[in-house]
């Protein structure tokens, strides 16, 4: 029984950490660009957003399968 209590005591902090991780922040890629290239970066991302999503073997995926699964990509000004 003491082994079970020890395992539970060791796992509790890890479980708490898993609950505090922000999925939105961990699922976002930032492309850092100079301020002069910000508009071009955003236009390129908008253009890519219009293209269909394909798998590694070239199979197209319907939009309803990929909306929440893909990471978000944003352009930010590099300081």
C-alpha positions in Angstrom: 0.0 0.0 0.0 2.9 2.4 0.7 4.1 1.8 -2.9 0.8 3.0 -4.2 0.9 6.1 -2.0 4.4 6.9 -3.2 3.4 6.6 -6.8 0.4 8.8 -6.3 2.5 11.4 -4.5 5.0 11.5 -7.4 2.3 11.6 -10.1 0.2 14.4 -8.5 2.5 17.3 -9.4 2.9 16.0 -13.0 -0.9 15.8 -13.4 -1.3 19.3 -12.1 1.3 20.6 -14.6 -0.6 18.9 -17.4 -3.7 20.7 -16.4 -2.0 24.1 -16.5 -0.5 23.9 -20.0 -2.1 26.3 -22.4 -3.0 24.3 -25.5 -3.7 27.5 -27.6 -0.2 28.8 -26.9 1.5 25.5 -27.5 -0.4 25.0 -30.8 0.6 28.4 -32.3 3.6 29.0 -34.5 5.0 32.5 -34.7 6.8 33.8 -37.8 9.0 36.7 -36.7 9.5 39.3 -39.5 10.6 42.9 -39.7 7.8 45.5 -39.5 8.3 46.3 -43.2 7.5 42.7 -44.2 4.5 42.1 -41.8 1.8 42.8 -44.5 3.5 40.5 -47.0 3.8 37.7 -44.4 0.1 38.0 -43.5 -0.9 38.0 -47.2 1.1 34.9 -47.7 -0.5 33.1 -44.8 -3.9 34.1 -46.1 -3.0 32.7 -49.5 -1.8 29.5 -48.0 -5.0 29.2 -45.9 -7.0 29.0 -49.1 -5.1 26.0 -50.4 -6.4 22.5 -49.6 -4.7 20.5 -46.9 -3.0 17.3 -48.2 -1.4 14.3 -46.4 2.1 13.2 -47.1 1.0 10.9 -49.9 -1.0 13.8 -51.6 -4.5 12.8 -50.5 -6.7 15.9 -50.0 -8.4 16.2 -46.6 -11.9 17.7 -46.4 -12.0 20.9 -44.4 -14.1 19.6 -41.6 -11.4 17.1 -40.7 -8.5 19.6 -40.3 -9.9 22.9 -38.9 -9.1 22.2 -35.2 -6.2 19.8 -35.8 -3.7 22.1 -37.5 -1.6 24.6 -35.5 -2.3 28.3 -35.9 0.4 30.3 -37.6 0.7 34.1 -37.0 3.1 36.8 -38.2 4.7 38.9 -35.5 7.1 41.8 -35.6 10.6 40.8 -34.6 11.9 43.2 -32.0 
